């Protein structure tokens, strides 16, 4: 879509190219490009255009409703919000993670591994594989799971079954595939039965085998397209994730670790309850998403990336054998300590899926998941913070309550918000390197979406704030001429630019 744009802020006659909506992501977003007469890219931005108000409307609700309420943020990663909220309200009833009953802790981990496994499978096979297997500029008819099932039926069916298995783990632990109710303050509301455990055990070896095969596939796809895959949308950044105290990959509970682009440690095993001392958020006028950054490094240099690439980059090892072997191969692929290729998110994501499958098998063979000591309680507190590694990256839930147990304040920082700057930088890199100066076609514009999809963004999760949010309304006539524009800035100020 081309529009001619001439305003007080932009006196040069530039063409505006809009990719709207961005497809095969969870939620709604758009990309805008400003081009000069030679089709050179002058500016590129990723806009998150949907609006949600969870941080505000959960205020005044009793804290015990939170694990059920906040998972309505998303139909793709509800378990992540469910568990992050549960970890936060554990603290409100005086229970720290190390004091959670053993059976409850292992059931939550099983639930979490099921969520990661199904989400990673969904993203790779349903959303990303058409680009990777057919090409970034392939015909639009090729860009779906239907095309994958048509030309790679065995692979496509594996993806469907892998996601279904992860959903079955979720259903058996929490009661429903989507928006279950397993975790409660201080523990879990039920354990697995022997029949449920045995049912899940029947297929877990197949899931491990398919997961290992998917890692081999993505490694082959990535390495056969060098140096393109190492260069496409690639940016240097800092990385943030949870790790165990010994540096192992940790997806459920650990300390915050951040490394810079050279692999040097910025902070290590920081208590996530102190996150406000290390991470701040910046608001910008043209998007509903905030821009988090490491306070010690400032707004300009402190932005970072989260998610599978960050986690596999940051950890010292993975404590399941097949995933660890895959991690060693992954790290050996790069010439530096850190792998910066944005498309390597896919590779790291499938290494994590393999780790989840191995971990599910270990837990299914642990009798504690059928235990009945499920709930603990301590002394009431008025603030709770839960942090977990969601499929897309580090997820923060922070709540304060009053003496009547009602929520008075909430702050959520989701993975896609952490990755906001990284996605924008990747979009700029692709636009400048692969689109600038060329005749823009729909297949070519898909390159921008490929860059965004590598992050597996959940845009609906990332827009929660209420209040004076930025909004831009443009009125364009049938010839593509901008005749009126109304801008509401984040300060609340309204500005009108009219060409009519």
N, C-alpha and C positions, 0 to 999 in steps of 0.2 A: 504494500500500500504506500503510495507516494502522496505527500502533501507539501505544498509550498508554504514556507514559514518565514514571515518577516515581522518582527516586533521591535519594541524599543530596546529590548535586551539583545536583539540579534538583527542588526541593521544590514548585514549581508544577506543577499537572497539565497537562502539555503533550502535544499529539499529535505523533507522529513520523512523517513521510512519507519513504519511501525510494524512490528511483528506482534500481533495481538489476535488471539491469545497465544501464549507459549504453550505448546502441546506436550502431552505425555509427561506432565509433572502433576503433583497433587496440589490443587489450588489454582488461582488465577493470577497471571502476571503478563507484562508486555515489555518489549524492548523498543526503544526509540533510537534512531540514528539521525544525525544531522550531516548532510552531504553538501559539498560545494558543487560548482558547475562541472567539475571533472570527476565527479563521483568519489572524491576523496573524503574519508571519514573525518569529520571535525569533532564529533562527540558521540558517545554511546552510553546508554544507561539502561539498567534493569529496573522496572517499576513494579512494585507489588500493589495491585489496584483493588484488592478486596479488603474488607474491614470487618474485624470481629472485636468483641468487647469483654472477653472472659475475665481479665484482670479487674474490671470494674463490677460486673454483675454478680461475681461470687462473693463480693463484700456483703456482709449481713447474713450470710448463710452459715449454718453450723459446720464446724471443721470436719466432722465425720462424713459429710456429704462430698467432700472434695474429690476423693479418688474416683467417685462415680461421675461427678459433674465435669471435671476438667478433661476426661478422656473423650468427651464430646467435641473437643477441639478438632478431632481427626478420626477418620475411618480407616486410615492406613496404619498409624502408629498409636492407637489408643492405649495399648498396654504400657507404653513408655510413660505417658502422662499419668496413667493409673498408678504405676509403681513409684514414680517420682513424687507424686502427691502423697502416697502412702508412707514413703520414707520421711517426708516432712511432718506428717501428722503423728508418726511414731514419736517424734521428739515432743510433740504437744502433750502426749500422755507419759512422757518421761522415759522413753525407750530409745537408746542409741543403737546403731546397727549391731554392735558387738553383743548387745543384750537381747536381741531378737531370738525367740526360740529356734533351735536348730532346724526343726522340721519346717517352720515357717520360712526361714531364710532360704532353705534349699528349694522349697516350692516356688518362692518368688523368683529364684534364679532360673528354675525350669521354665516358668512362665515367660521370663525375659528372653531366654534363649529361643523359645518357640516364636516369640515376636520378631526377634532379629532374623531368624531363619526364614520366616515367611515373607518378611519385608524385603530382605536382600534378594530372595528368589523372585518376588514380584518385579522388583526394579530391573534386575538383569534380564530376565527372560521376556517380560511383557513390555518394558519401556525402553531399555537400552539396546538389546540384542538386534533389533532391526537396523539401527545405525551401524553397529559393529560388524554385522554379517553381510549387509547389502550395500554399505557405503553411505557416507554422510550426505551425498548429493543424489541419492537414488530416487527413483520415482516415488511419489507420495503413496502409491498403492502398496509399496513394499514396507511402509513404516507402521507395522502393527503385528501383534501376536498371531493374527490370522495368516499373514504372509509367512511367518516363521513356521507355523504348523503346516502350511502348504508345501514349503520347500525343504524344511528340516523337521519333519513330523516327530521323529524320535526325540530330538532335542526339545522341541516345543512341549511335548507331552511330559517330559521330565520336569520342565519348569512348572507346569500346572500341578503336577503331583507333589513336587517339593513344597510349593506354597500351601497346598492343601494339608500336607503333613504338619507344617508349622501351625496352621490354624487349628488342627485337631489337638495339638499340645495345649494351645490356648484354651480351647473349649473344655478340655478335661480338667484343667487346673482351675479355670475361673467361671465355668458354667456356660459361656457363650464364646463364639468365635470373635465377635466384635462387641465391645462395651460390656465385658463381664464384670463380676463383682468379687473377685478372689481376695484381694488385699484389703485389710481393715486396720485401724489404728492398733499398733502393737503386734501385728501378726497376719494370719490368714484365717478365712472362715471355713475352710475344709481341706482335707488331705486327699491324695489319690487313693482310689480303691485298687486292690490287686488286679481286678479285671481291667481297669483303665490302664494300669501300668503295663500289663501283659499285651494289651492291644497296641500300645505305642512301641513296645519292644519289637513287635513283629516286622516293622518296616524300617527301623532305624539304621540297620546295616546298609540297606539299599540307599537311604538318604546320604549316608557317609560316602558311599561309592559314587553316587551322582555328584555330590558336592566336590569331591576330589577331581572328577572328570571335568566339571565346569571350571575349576582353577586351571587345569591343563589347557582347556580351550581358550580362556581369556589370555593366558600367557602366550599361546601360539598366535592369537589375533594381534596382541600388542607388539610382540617382538617381530612379527612378519611385516609390520608397517613402520618400522624404524627408518629414519628419525622422526617421521611425521607424528606418531603417537606421543613421542617424548616432547614434541614442540607445540602441538596443537593446544591452544588455550592455556599453555603452561605459564605459571607465574611463580616467583619465589615468595615464600611467606613464612611466618611463624606458625607453630602448630600447638594445639591445646587438646588434652584428653585426660581421662582418669588412668591411673596405673596402680598396681599393687605396690606395697612398700618395698618389694624387692625388684620393682621395675617390670613385672610381668603385665601382659595385656589384661585389663580388667574392665568388664562391661557393666557390672551391677554396682559395686561399691569400692571406692579407692580414694586416693589423694590426687589433687590436680597437678599435672606436669605440663610445662610449656617449654618448647625448644625453638630456637631461631632457625633460619634457613640453612645454617651451616651445621646444625645438629648440636649446637651448644645449649646447655640447660639455662633457661631463664628463671624457672622456679620448679621445685620438685616436691612431690607428695605434700602439697599444701592442703590443709583442712578446708574442704569446700564450704563449710559454714562461715568461713572468713572471705568468701569470694569477693565481697564488696570492697575489700582492701586491695584487691588485685585487678579487678575488671570493672570498667565503667562503660557507659553507653552514650553514644552521640546521636542526636536527632538531626536529620536533614530534611529539607523542605519538599523534596520531590518524591518521597516514598513513605509508606506506612511502616516500613521496617527500620529499626534502629541499627547503629553501627558500633558494636562492642570493640573495645581495645584494651590492651594491657596497660594499666596505669603507669607502670614503671618506664614504659617506652613511649608514651604519648600517643595522641591521635594519629599522627602521620605515619609512625613506624610500628605502632603497637597492635595493628590489626592482625588477625590470625585465621587459620582454617581449622575446622573440626571434622569429625567423621572417620570413616574407615581409613583414609589415607593418613590422617593425623595419628590415629591410634596405632596403626602398624608402623609408622615412622617413629613414634615416640617410645614404644615399648622396647624392652631389652630382650624379651622372648615371649612365646606363647606356650601355655602349659598343657597343650594337647599335641601329640606327636606329629600328625599329618599336617596340621595347620602351621606348626613350628617349622617343619621342613619347607613348606610353601613360603613362609615368611623369609627364610634364609635365601631362597631363590629370588624372591622379590627384591630384597635389599641388594643382592649381588648384581642385579640388573642395572642399577644406577652407578654412575661414576663418583657420586658424592655420598656423604653420610645420609642425606635425606633425599627421598624421591619426590620431585616436585611436579612431575607430569600430572596434569589435571585428569587426563583419561586413565591414569593409574588408580583413580578412585574405584573403577570397576574391578580391577585386579584385587585390590585390597579388600573390597566388599565381599568378593567370593572366598577369599582366605578366611574372613570372619564367618561366613556361612558354614564353611567346613569346620571351623572351631566350634561353632554352635552345635552342629550335628554331633561332633565327638563329645561335647559336654552334655548334651541331652542323653546320650547313651550312658555316660558315667552316672548321671543323676537317676536315670530309670533303674539302674542296678543298685541304688542306695536305698536301704529300707527306711531311712528317715523320711522319705517323701510320703510314706504311708503312716507316719506317726501322728499322734493326736494331741501332743503338747504344742498348741498353735498360737496362743495369745499371751502376751505379758503386759504388765502395766506398772508404771512408776509414779513419780510425783509430777503434777501438772506443771506445764510451762506455757509461755505466751508467744513463743516464736519457734518456728520449725523450718528447716531448709532440707530439701531432698534433691540430690543430684544423681543422675544415672546416664549411662551412655546409650542414648536412643540410636536407632539404625542410622540416622543422619548425623549424629554427633552428640556432644555433651548438652544435657538438658537440665536446666535449673528451675526448681519450684521453691518459692520463698513466701511464707505466710506469717501473719501476725494475727492473734485473736485477743478478745477482751475477756473479762471475767465471766461472761455468759456463754463463752465458747463460740462466739460469732466472729467470723473473719472481718478484720478491720483493714487489712492491707494485703495485697498480693503482688508479686513480681515474678514473671515467667521469662526466662531467656531460653529460647529454643535453638536447636542446632542450625536451622536455616538462617536465623538472625546472626549467629556467630559467623556464618559463611557469607554474609551479605557482601562485605567488601571483596572477598575472594571471587564471588560470582561476578560482580561488577568489573573487576580487573580482568577476569577471563573473557568476559564479553568484549571489553575494549581491545584485548589482545587479538581475538579472532577477527573483530571488525577491521582493525587496522592492518592486519597481516593478510587476511584472506579475502576481504570484501573490498578494501579501498581501491578505487580506480577501475573496478570491474563493473560490467553491466549486471545489475542485481536481478537475480531470478529467484523463484520460490525455493528450488533445491539448494541454491547457494545460501539463502537466508537460514536454511535448516542448520547450517554450521553453528549459528548462534545458539539454537536450541540444543544442539549436541553438547556445547560447552556448559550450558546451564544444567542439562540433565545429568551430567557427570556427578554433580553434587547431590543428586536425588532430592531436590528441594521439596519441602512441604510448606507451600506458601500460605495455606490456610492456618497452619500452626503459628506462623511468624508474625501475625498482625493482630495483636490483642489490645493495644492501648486505647484508652478513651480520653477525650478532652480535645484540645486544640490541635487537630491533626491537619496536615497539608492536603489540599484538594485542588485539582486543576480541571477546569471545564473549558473546552474549546468548541467554537461554532465555525464550521467550515462549509462553504457553499458547494454547489454541484460541480464547479470547476476546480475544486481543491483549494480555493483561496480562503485563508483564515480571515474571518470578518469580525470575530470577537473572541476575547479570552478573558476569563475571570479566574484569578488565583487567590486562594485562601492560604496564607503562609502559616507555618507552625506556630508563629507568635499570635495568630488570630487576625492579623492585618489582612484586609482584602484589597487586591489590586486589580484594576481593569486595564487591559490593553485592547484598544479597538482600532481596526483598520477600515471600518465601514464609514 
